[in-house]
Amino acid sequence: MSAVSVPSSVPSSTPGRVPAGAQIRTFWALCERELWVTLRHQSVVFLAQALLQPIFFLFIFGRVLPSIGAASMNFGSLLFPGIMGLTLVLTALQNIALPLVIEFSWTKEIEDRLLAPLPVWAVAVQKMFVAALRAMLVALLLFPLGYLILPNFALHDVNWLVLVAILVLGSSAAAAMGLVLGTLVPPQQINFMFAIVLTPLIMTGAAYYPWGTLSNLQWFQAVTLLNPMTYASEGLRSALTPSVPHMEPAIVFLGLGISLIGFGTIGIRGFLRRAVD
């Protein structure tokens, strides 16, 4: 009986008894465990799931279409930031949403983490942190793939500071979106929710087109502003291909910041509710 009651008492009792240093060490230990499991036991599956889609996107749109004359030979380099933004967001979102549904509903593995000397909200942040790290790793792996797949692939005048900032903010905002889906969507509806969320997310996220070129479709341009992926894609364009029309970095950072705070707040509240239940 005591083992069952511990998780519900964690939010109120544990943080007051455990020193901050111990909580930080526990946080990093949980992160190291998940990353070790990914690298040691799930690396092939993880990389296959995360990279298969962007590899085919780069090959078809960046290699095949230019080869048959349906696009310019430089189209792949122009497309690359959008594909990186798409990969960054989807990897972070999927790496937290579905595992949380499984852990809360079937395996109950989340109970082990709730027994750790951490406040419950910190466990939610830890899940977001690991998902964001995985997404950034996959996004960086696209660089060598771009050189291998795309003809005339070249990136000039890269703003590395903006690139790192967008990778961190974009993956964190996407992880917050995944936290919302993983905690608020009933397990029996998760497949349906992914079906109706992912397609609009991908198609309105400015992955295949620069946001600034939508001036003739102003209603659609406004709709895309509701999608956090738009800001990730545009931010990566501003960092990797500054000569291509792109959104101002200040607006990108504002959009990603609002997405992170908004979805993060909703997701953490949902996590607390599920943890107590």
ZIDAUR-V9438 format. One record per residue. N is the residue number from 1. RES is the residue in one letter. PHI is phi in degrees with one decimal (NA if undefined). NEAR is the number of other ideal C-beta (glycine too) atoms within 10 Angstrom. Layout:
# ZIDAUR-V9438
n=N res=RES phi=PHI near=NEAR
n=N res=RES phi=PHI near=NEAR
This chain:
# ZIDAUR-V9438
n=1 res=M phi=NA near=4
n=2 res=S phi=-65.8 near=6
n=3 res=A phi=-65.5 near=8
n=4 res=V phi=-74.9 near=8
n=5 res=S phi=-83.5 near=8
n=6 res=V phi=-62.7 near=13
n=7 res=P phi=-55.0 near=19
n=8 res=S phi=-69.9 near=13
n=9 res=S phi=-93.2 near=12
n=10 res=V phi=-59.5 near=20
n=11 res=P phi=-59.1 near=15
n=12 res=S phi=-95.5 near=10
n=13 res=S phi=-101.5 near=10
n=14 res=T phi=-61.6 near=19
n=15 res=P phi=-58.9 near=16
n=16 res=G phi=-74.4 near=7
n=17 res=R phi=-96.6 near=8
n=18 res=V phi=-96.7 near=15
n=19 res=P phi=-61.2 near=9
n=20 res=A phi=-60.8 near=8
n=21 res=G phi=-60.8 near=8
n=22 res=A phi=-68.1 near=12
n=23 res=Q phi=-66.0 near=17
n=24 res=I phi=-64.8 near=12
n=25 res=R phi=-63.4 near=12
n=26 res=T phi=-66.1 near=18
n=27 res=F phi=-57.5 near=18
n=28 res=W phi=-67.3 near=12
n=29 res=A phi=-64.7 near=13
n=30 res=L phi=-65.2 near=20
n=31 res=C phi=-63.8 near=15
n=32 res=E phi=-61.8 near=11
n=33 res=R phi=-63.8 near=12
n=34 res=E phi=-66.5 near=21
n=35 res=L phi=-67.4 near=14
n=36 res=W phi=-65.5 near=10
n=37 res=V phi=-61.4 near=12
n=38 res=T phi=-63.1 near=18
n=39 res=L phi=-73.2 near=11
n=40 res=R phi=-87.1 near=8
n=41 res=H phi=-119.1 near=10
n=42 res=Q phi=-124.8 near=12
n=43 res=S phi=-62.1 near=11
n=44 res=V phi=-65.4 near=8
n=45 res=V phi=-64.5 near=10
n=46 res=F phi=-61.4 near=18
n=47 res=L phi=-67.8 near=14
n=48 res=A phi=-63.8 near=10
n=49 res=Q phi=-66.0 near=15
n=50 res=A phi=-81.9 near=23
n=51 res=L phi=-101.1 near=17
n=52 res=L phi=-60.1 near=10
n=53 res=Q phi=-63.8 near=15
n=54 res=P phi=-62.8 near=25
n=55 res=I phi=-61.0 near=17
n=56 res=F phi=-68.8 near=12
n=57 res=F phi=-59.6 near=20
n=58 res=L phi=-63.9 near=25
n=59 res=F phi=-68.5 near=16
n=60 res=I phi=-70.5 near=11
n=61 res=F phi=-80.7 near=21
n=62 res=G phi=-100.5 near=26
n=63 res=R phi=-117.4 near=17
n=64 res=V phi=-69.7 near=13
n=65 res=L phi=-60.2 near=16
n=66 res=P phi=-63.4 near=18
n=67 res=S phi=-68.0 near=11
n=68 res=I phi=-98.7 near=7
n=69 res=G phi=83.5 near=8
n=70 res=A phi=-85.2 near=10
n=71 res=A phi=-153.4 near=17
n=72 res=S phi=-72.9 near=12
n=73 res=M phi=-68.2 near=14
n=74 res=N phi=-95.2 near=16
n=75 res=F phi=-62.2 near=18
n=76 res=G phi=-60.9 near=24
n=77 res=S phi=-65.9 near=21
n=78 res=L phi=-71.4 near=19
n=79 res=L phi=-78.8 near=22
n=80 res=F phi=-53.8 near=27
n=81 res=P phi=-59.6 near=28
n=82 res=G phi=-65.9 near=28
n=83 res=I phi=-66.1 near=25
n=84 res=M phi=-65.2 near=29
n=85 res=G phi=-63.4 near=28
n=86 res=L phi=-60.2 near=24
n=87 res=T phi=-64.5 near=24
n=88 res=L phi=-60.1 near=30
n=89 res=V phi=-69.9 near=30
n=90 res=L phi=-66.1 near=24
n=91 res=T phi=-64.2 near=28
n=92 res=A phi=-64.4 near=31
n=93 res=L phi=-63.4 near=29
n=94 res=Q phi=-71.6 near=21
n=95 res=N phi=-78.4 near=28
n=96 res=I phi=-121.7 near=30
n=97 res=A phi=-67.2 near=26
n=98 res=L phi=-65.7 near=17
n=99 res=P phi=-58.5 near=19
n=100 res=L phi=-65.8 near=26
n=101 res=V phi=-58.9 near=22
n=102 res=I phi=-66.1 near=16
n=103 res=E phi=-68.7 near=18
n=104 res=F phi=-77.2 near=19
n=105 res=S phi=-103.9 near=14
n=106 res=W phi=-119.9 near=9
n=107 res=T phi=-76.1 near=11
n=108 res=K phi=58.0 near=12
n=109 res=E phi=-63.8 near=11
n=110 res=I phi=-62.9 near=20
n=111 res=E phi=-63.3 near=15
n=112 res=D phi=-62.2 near=12
n=113 res=R phi=-72.3 near=22
n=114 res=L phi=-69.9 near=19
n=115 res=L phi=-81.3 near=14
n=116 res=A phi=-69.3 near=19
n=117 res=P phi=-74.5 near=16
n=118 res=L phi=-139.9 near=24
n=119 res=P phi=-63.6 near=18
n=120 res=V phi=-61.2 near=23
n=121 res=W phi=-62.2 near=15
n=122 res=A phi=-69.5 near=21
n=123 res=V phi=-65.4 near=22
n=124 res=A phi=-63.8 near=27
n=125 res=V phi=-63.0 near=21
n=126 res=Q phi=-63.0 near=20
n=127 res=K phi=-64.1 near=27
n=128 res=M phi=-65.0 near=27
n=129 res=F phi=-61.9 near=20
n=130 res=V phi=-66.9 near=22
n=131 res=A phi=-61.5 near=28
n=132 res=A phi=-66.4 near=26
n=133 res=L phi=-61.9 near=20
n=134 res=R phi=-61.6 near=22
n=135 res=A phi=-64.6 near=29
n=136 res=M phi=-65.4 near=19
n=137 res=L phi=-61.0 near=18
n=138 res=V phi=-64.1 near=23
n=139 res=A phi=-61.0 near=27
n=140 res=L phi=-68.7 near=13
n=141 res=L phi=-68.5 near=15
n=142 res=L phi=-70.9 near=21
n=143 res=F phi=-61.2 near=14
n=144 res=P phi=-63.5 near=9
n=145 res=L phi=-65.6 near=17
n=146 res=G phi=-61.6 near=22
n=147 res=Y phi=-67.9 near=11
n=148 res=L phi=-78.5 near=11
n=149 res=I phi=-96.6 near=20
n=150 res=L phi=-89.4 near=22
n=151 res=P phi=-75.1 near=13
n=152 res=N phi=56.4 near=12
n=153 res=F phi=-72.3 near=18
n=154 res=A phi=-154.6 near=9
n=155 res=L phi=-121.2 near=15
n=156 res=H phi=-113.7 near=9
n=157 res=D phi=55.7 near=9
n=158 res=V phi=-71.4 near=12
n=159 res=N phi=-92.2 near=14
n=160 res=W phi=-67.4 near=9
n=161 res=L phi=-65.6 near=9
n=162 res=V phi=-65.6 near=18
n=163 res=L phi=-59.4 near=20
n=164 res=V phi=-62.8 near=12
n=165 res=A phi=-62.7 near=17
n=166 res=I phi=-68.2 near=30
n=167 res=L phi=-59.9 near=23
n=168 res=V phi=-68.8 near=15
n=169 res=L phi=-68.1 near=22
n=170 res=G phi=-64.0 near=31
n=171 res=S phi=-67.7 near=30
n=172 res=S phi=-68.1 near=25
n=173 res=A phi=-64.0 near=30
n=174 res=A phi=-67.4 near=33
n=175 res=A phi=-63.8 near=31
n=176 res=A phi=-64.5 near=28
n=177 res=M phi=-62.0 near=27
n=178 res=G phi=-63.9 near=29
n=179 res=L phi=-62.9 near=28
n=180 res=V phi=-62.7 near=22
n=181 res=L phi=-63.6 near=22
n=182 res=G phi=-70.8 near=29
n=183 res=T phi=-107.8 near=24
n=184 res=L phi=-101.2 near=15
n=185 res=V phi=-88.8 near=19
n=186 res=P phi=-59.2 near=10
n=187 res=P phi=-59.2 near=14
n=188 res=Q phi=-73.4 near=9
n=189 res=Q phi=-114.0 near=11
n=190 res=I phi=-65.5 near=18
n=191 res=N phi=-64.3 near=11
n=192 res=F phi=-63.1 near=11
n=193 res=M phi=-64.9 near=15
n=194 res=F phi=-61.2 near=17
n=195 res=A phi=-64.1 near=9
n=196 res=I phi=-92.3 near=10
n=197 res=V phi=-97.6 near=15
n=198 res=L phi=-67.0 near=13
n=199 res=T phi=-63.4 near=10
n=200 res=P phi=-61.2 near=12
n=201 res=L phi=-61.3 near=21
n=202 res=I phi=-70.3 near=16
n=203 res=M phi=-77.0 near=13
n=204 res=T phi=-106.2 near=16
n=205 res=G phi=-97.9 near=24
n=206 res=A phi=56.2 near=29
n=207 res=A phi=-78.7 near=26
n=208 res=Y phi=-104.3 near=14
n=209 res=Y phi=-153.6 near=15
n=210 res=P phi=-67.8 near=18
n=211 res=W phi=-60.1 near=22
n=212 res=G phi=-67.0 near=15
n=213 res=T phi=-81.6 near=12
n=214 res=L phi=-91.8 near=17
n=215 res=S phi=-61.7 near=9
n=216 res=N phi=-81.1 near=7
n=217 res=L phi=-124.2 near=11
n=218 res=Q phi=-63.6 near=9
n=219 res=W phi=-65.6 near=7
n=220 res=F phi=-72.6 near=10
n=221 res=Q phi=-60.5 near=16
n=222 res=A phi=-69.4 near=10
n=223 res=V phi=-61.7 near=14
n=224 res=T phi=-63.7 near=20
n=225 res=L phi=-68.9 near=15
n=226 res=L phi=-81.9 near=11
n=227 res=N phi=-102.7 near=21
n=228 res=P phi=-58.8 near=26
n=229 res=M phi=-62.9 near=27
n=230 res=T phi=-57.4 near=27
n=231 res=Y phi=-70.8 near=31
n=232 res=A phi=-66.0 near=35
n=233 res=S phi=-63.7 near=32
n=234 res=E phi=-67.8 near=30
n=235 res=G phi=-64.6 near=29
n=236 res=L phi=-69.1 near=28
n=237 res=R phi=-63.4 near=27
n=238 res=S phi=-65.0 near=22
n=239 res=A phi=-85.8 near=25
n=240 res=L phi=-99.0 near=26
n=241 res=T phi=-131.1 near=22
n=242 res=P phi=-63.0 near=14
n=243 res=S phi=-76.0 near=9
n=244 res=V phi=-83.5 near=16
n=245 res=P phi=-53.8 near=15
n=246 res=H phi=-150.7 near=22
n=247 res=M phi=-72.2 near=20
n=248 res=E phi=-62.8 near=12
n=249 res=P phi=-55.0 near=18
n=250 res=A phi=-61.9 near=8
n=251 res=I phi=-68.7 near=15
n=252 res=V phi=-61.1 near=27
n=253 res=F phi=-63.8 near=16
n=254 res=L phi=-63.7 near=12
n=255 res=G phi=-62.7 near=23
n=256 res=L phi=-68.2 near=25
n=257 res=G phi=-64.6 near=14
n=258 res=I phi=-63.1 near=13
n=259 res=S phi=-63.0 near=24
n=260 res=L phi=-63.1 near=22
n=261 res=I phi=-67.9 near=12
n=262 res=G phi=-65.6 near=15
n=263 res=F phi=-67.4 near=22
n=264 res=G phi=-62.4 near=20
n=265 res=T phi=-63.3 near=12
n=266 res=I phi=-63.7 near=16
n=267 res=G phi=-65.7 near=27
n=268 res=I phi=-66.9 near=21
n=269 res=R phi=-63.1 near=16
n=270 res=G phi=-64.7 near=19
n=271 res=F phi=-63.6 near=25
n=272 res=L phi=-61.3 near=17
n=273 res=R phi=-63.2 near=11
n=274 res=R phi=-66.0 near=19
n=275 res=A phi=-66.1 near=21
n=276 res=V phi=-69.1 near=13
n=277 res=D phi=-64.5 near=8
